[in-house]
């Protein structure tokens, strides 16, 4: 589930180069039901290469899917978070 819905859609007949930007939704908002974690610049560099990182945070040991954002708030990766370990499975 996420924040995109049919009411936001632009009809194909109405799609023009000028209207294209109006229908774009930031990628980070699509999976808004997933928890989000922030990555510091050094962690972000490793995550961009598909490497697992350890964040300075406590938390449940249970494995959950999360969105990972960089310092600017942009979507960096989709990952599994288990305790403080973040393992990306899709990197942007």
Buried (B, 14 or more C-beta within 10 A) or exposed (E): EEEEEEEEEEEEEEEEEEEEEEEEEEEBEBBEEBEEBBBEEEBBEBBBEEEEBEBEEEEEEEEEBBBBBBEEEEBBBBBBBBBBBBBBEEBB
